[in-house]
Amino acid sequence: MTSAAPPTEEEAALALLRWYADMGVDEATAPASSDFYAFKKTAPPAPVPGPPRAAATPAFAAEQDRPSTDEAAAEAGRIAAGCATFEDLEAAVAAFEGCPLKTGAKNTVFADGVPGADLLVIGEAPGRDEDRIGKPFVGRAGQLLDRMLAAIGRSRTENTLISNVIYWRPPGNRTPTQAETAVCRPFVDRLIELTAPKAVMIAGGAPLQALLGVTGIMRARGVWREIETAGGARVPALPIFHPAFLLRQPANKRLAWADLQALQGRLDQD
């Protein structure tokens, strides 16, 4: 048996080209192949000096100049302490720039209802509808809240004041951060002091933590507690489920009804 003749130079070149094609090589970058392992490592070239950096944009500069949480809370405390009336406080909150949420909100959502009413409802933060209209609890959860209040003879038009622990809508309706609630807390305290309610209804877990430092609305609901403001005012407070939670979990409405009856009993006391 005779061995096959070695391929000619042309046949070898064609075979190599076919192999290149099979491997996906479709472009030549040099007249001769290079040995990758023969390359020597060299230091990267020095950066070419460019033009001086531009000054910060106004938005970035404002971000850089924004006070810390402690500084903003201290400023809020100073402003709130200087408010002698509900109207003063409402105007002060609208003018306050220390909470970063304000930059992304359409409206400041301070309160709705009757200042000085014996019931103060404090919720979490504005949602989309509240941000658009500028009043708290006006969406589906607000409609349910109105029905809950009506069940115990209460109304925002007659004998109830409604507010939140945050006055500007968080992006995507997320839960407010502790820093955000800390900045707004002096205004909440002053609202309680100026309106002097007989009781506060804490609607949901976020205001429960912000006002009382307590977590877990499932365990805390229905248990009377006491809010103490920075100025020393003390007011009884009853945590209940947030109406938005009850829309998602209607089976818990029976517990909310029991809490509302307890609230009514406290308000009816002389």
QUIDABEL-V759747 format. One record per residue. N is the residue number from 1. RES is the residue in three letters. PSI is psi as a letter, one per 40 degrees, with the letter a starting at -180 (NA if undefined). D_FIRST is the distance of its C-alpha to the first C-alpha in whole Angstrom. Layout:
# QUIDABEL-V759747
n | res | psi | d_first
N | RES | PSI | D_FIRST
N | RES | PSI | D_FIRST
This chain:
# QUIDABEL-V759747
n | res | psi | d_first
1 | MET | h | 0
2 | THR | i | 4
3 | SER | i | 7
4 | ALA | i | 9
5 | ALA | i | 12
6 | PRO | i | 15
7 | PRO | i | 18
8 | THR | i | 21
9 | GLU | d | 24
10 | GLU | d | 26
11 | GLU | d | 23
12 | ALA | d | 24
13 | ALA | d | 27
14 | LEU | d | 27
15 | ALA | d | 25
16 | LEU | d | 28
17 | LEU | d | 31
18 | ARG | d | 29
19 | TRP | d | 29
20 | TYR | d | 33
21 | ALA | d | 34
22 | ASP | d | 32
23 | MET | e | 34
24 | GLY | e | 38
25 | VAL | h | 38
26 | ASP | e | 40
27 | GLU | h | 42
28 | ALA | h | 41
29 | THR | e | 44
30 | ALA | i | 43
31 | PRO | e | 41
32 | ALA | i | 39
33 | SER | i | 38
34 | SER | i | 40
35 | ASP | h | 39
36 | PHE | d | 42
37 | TYR | e | 42
38 | ALA | e | 43
39 | PHE | i | 46
40 | LYS | i | 49
41 | LYS | h | 52
42 | THR | i | 55
43 | ALA | i | 58
44 | PRO | i | 59
45 | PRO | i | 61
46 | ALA | i | 65
47 | PRO | i | 67
48 | VAL | h | 68
49 | PRO | h | 72
50 | GLY | a | 73
51 | PRO | i | 77
52 | PRO | i | 79
53 | ARG | i | 79
54 | ALA | i | 81
55 | ALA | i | 84
56 | ALA | i | 84
57 | THR | i | 84
58 | PRO | d | 87
59 | ALA | d | 86
60 | PHE | d | 84
61 | ALA | d | 87
62 | ALA | d | 89
63 | GLU | d | 86
64 | GLN | d | 86
65 | ASP | e | 90
66 | ARG | h | 90
67 | PRO | i | 92
68 | SER | i | 91
69 | THR | d | 92
70 | ASP | d | 95
71 | GLU | d | 96
72 | ALA | d | 96
73 | ALA | d | 97
74 | ALA | d | 100
75 | GLU | d | 101
76 | ALA | d | 101
77 | GLY | d | 103
78 | ARG | d | 106
79 | ILE | d | 106
80 | ALA | d | 106
81 | ALA | d | 109
82 | GLY | e | 111
83 | CYS | h | 111
84 | ALA | e | 114
85 | THR | i | 113
86 | PHE | d | 111
87 | GLU | d | 111
88 | ASP | d | 110
89 | LEU | d | 107
90 | GLU | d | 106
91 | ALA | d | 106
92 | ALA | d | 105
93 | VAL | d | 102
94 | ALA | d | 101
95 | ALA | e | 101
96 | PHE | h | 99
97 | GLU | e | 96
98 | GLY | e | 95
99 | CYS | h | 92
100 | PRO | e | 89
101 | LEU | d | 89
102 | LYS | d | 92
103 | THR | d | 89
104 | GLY | e | 87
105 | ALA | i | 90
106 | LYS | d | 92
107 | ASN | i | 95
108 | THR | h | 97
109 | VAL | g | 98
110 | PHE | c | 101
111 | ALA | i | 103
112 | ASP | i | 104
113 | GLY | a | 107
114 | VAL | h | 111
115 | PRO | h | 111
116 | GLY | e | 113
117 | ALA | i | 113
118 | ASP | e | 113
119 | LEU | h | 109
120 | LEU | h | 106
121 | VAL | h | 103
122 | ILE | h | 100
123 | GLY | a | 96
124 | GLU | c | 93
125 | ALA | i | 92
126 | PRO | i | 92
127 | GLY | a | 90
128 | ARG | d | 89
129 | ASP | d | 92
130 | GLU | d | 94
131 | ASP | d | 93
132 | ARG | d | 93
133 | ILE | d | 97
134 | GLY | e | 98
135 | LYS | i | 99
136 | PRO | i | 98
137 | PHE | g | 97
138 | VAL | e | 97
139 | GLY | a | 94
140 | ARG | d | 93
141 | ALA | d | 93
142 | GLY | d | 97
143 | GLN | d | 98
144 | LEU | d | 97
145 | LEU | d | 99
146 | ASP | d | 102
147 | ARG | d | 102
148 | MET | d | 102
149 | LEU | d | 105
150 | ALA | d | 107
151 | ALA | d | 106
152 | ILE | f | 109
153 | GLY | f | 111
154 | ARG | i | 109
155 | SER | i | 108
156 | ARG | e | 107
157 | THR | e | 110
158 | GLU | d | 113
159 | ASN | f | 112
160 | THR | i | 109
161 | LEU | h | 107
162 | ILE | h | 103
163 | SER | a | 101
164 | ASN | i | 98
165 | VAL | e | 96
166 | ILE | h | 94
167 | TYR | e | 96
168 | TRP | i | 93
169 | ARG | h | 90
170 | PRO | i | 86
171 | PRO | h | 83
172 | GLY | e | 82
173 | ASN | f | 85
174 | ARG | i | 83
175 | THR | h | 85
176 | PRO | i | 88
177 | THR | i | 87
178 | GLN | d | 89
179 | ALA | d | 89
180 | GLU | d | 90
181 | THR | d | 93
182 | ALA | d | 94
183 | VAL | d | 95
184 | CYS | e | 97
185 | ARG | d | 99
186 | PRO | d | 102
187 | PHE | d | 102
188 | VAL | d | 102
189 | ASP | d | 104
190 | ARG | d | 107
191 | LEU | d | 107
192 | ILE | d | 108
193 | GLU | d | 110
194 | LEU | d | 112
195 | THR | d | 112
196 | ALA | g | 113
197 | PRO | i | 111
198 | LYS | d | 112
199 | ALA | i | 109
200 | VAL | h | 105
201 | MET | h | 103
202 | ILE | h | 99
203 | ALA | g | 97
204 | GLY | i | 93
205 | GLY | d | 91
206 | ALA | d | 91
207 | PRO | d | 95
208 | LEU | d | 95
209 | GLN | d | 93
210 | ALA | d | 95
211 | LEU | d | 98
212 | LEU | e | 98
213 | GLY | f | 95
214 | VAL | h | 94
215 | THR | i | 91
216 | GLY | g | 90
217 | ILE | d | 92
218 | MET | d | 91
219 | ARG | d | 93
220 | ALA | d | 96
221 | ARG | i | 97
222 | GLY | e | 100
223 | VAL | h | 101
224 | TRP | h | 104
225 | ARG | a | 104
226 | GLU | h | 105
227 | ILE | h | 104
228 | GLU | h | 106
229 | THR | i | 106
230 | ALA | d | 106
231 | GLY | e | 110
232 | GLY | e | 110
233 | ALA | i | 111
234 | ARG | h | 110
235 | VAL | h | 109
236 | PRO | i | 108
237 | ALA | h | 104
238 | LEU | h | 103
239 | PRO | h | 99
240 | ILE | i | 97
241 | PHE | i | 94
242 | HIS | h | 93
243 | PRO | d | 94
244 | ALA | d | 90
245 | PHE | d | 89
246 | LEU | d | 91
247 | LEU | d | 90
248 | ARG | d | 86
249 | GLN | g | 88
250 | PRO | d | 91
251 | ALA | d | 91
252 | ASN | e | 93
253 | LYS | d | 96
254 | ARG | d | 98
255 | LEU | d | 97
256 | ALA | d | 98
257 | TRP | d | 101
258 | ALA | d | 102
259 | ASP | d | 102
260 | LEU | d | 104
261 | GLN | d | 107
262 | ALA | d | 107
263 | LEU | d | 107
264 | GLN | d | 110
265 | GLY | d | 112
266 | ARG | d | 112
267 | LEU | d | 113
268 | ASP | e | 116
269 | GLN | i | 117
270 | ASP | NA | 120
